[in-house]
Amino acid sequence: TMAKVLGMHALELKPGVDEKEFEEFITRDVLPLYQKVPGQFAYLLKGDRGVRSGKYLAVIEIESSERRDHIYPAVGDDWGLADDAKQALEGTDPIWEKLSTFIVEFPDPGFTDYLMVSG
């Protein structure tokens, strides 16, 4: 069986952002966009204990590394988006623009994709 991929993206809120408003926006507007592209889901997590307590993490779950490589192909020094994914996300630019009013940067330049070893 192919291993799932979990992409971990730390989210840094801009100063003065209302957390409840941010959480509602992500849940209502951003997370469903990931489900428009078959083979992936996304979740919003908030640190509860430890170093990142109170801070947010976006987790993007993709069914396999092959599927991830299809959706997000490597393009030079950057990551692209497959044509079918672009079509599925057509007209969603205003949502991504609004996201940038809440958080410093996305995707997280320090992100890591993890392959699920167990489970």
Helices and strands as residue ranges (DSSP letters): E 5-11, H 19-25, I 26-30, H 31-35, E 40-46, E 56-62, H 65-71, E 74-75, E 78-79, H 83-88, H 93-102, E 112-115
